[in-house]
Amino acid sequence: RILKYRNSIGGFHSIEQILEVYGIKEEVYVLNESRLFITGSPSKVNLNTASYEDLNAHLYFDRKVSSIITKYRKQHGPFASVEDLKKIKIISDSLYLKIEPYCGI
């Protein structure tokens, strides 16, 4: 399950993401935390070139977010930086922090 989840999000950026895997209890995480490590960086989705389908294929981008990102890009032109996501009203601070490591320009 951990490997499948890791692959579906493009890699872990934080060991705490293990807690998002179905069936992993916090007690198990705490017992094994010292054994966990991250190698490499997660795969990034290019906000300026990714299609709706590309965005929606990522576990963290649902249909609504994928749609609004592609519509925003059509209306306002290419993203100058990943921080431009903060200009989109439906992207809360918590969602931004979750998807930011997976976004690129």
Secondary structure, 3 states (H helix, E strand, C coil): CHHHHHHHHCCCCCHHHHHHCCCCCHHHHHHHHHHCCCCCCCCCEECCCCCHHHHHCCCCCCHHHHHHHHHHHHHHCCCCCHHHHHHCCCCCHHHHHHHHHHEEC
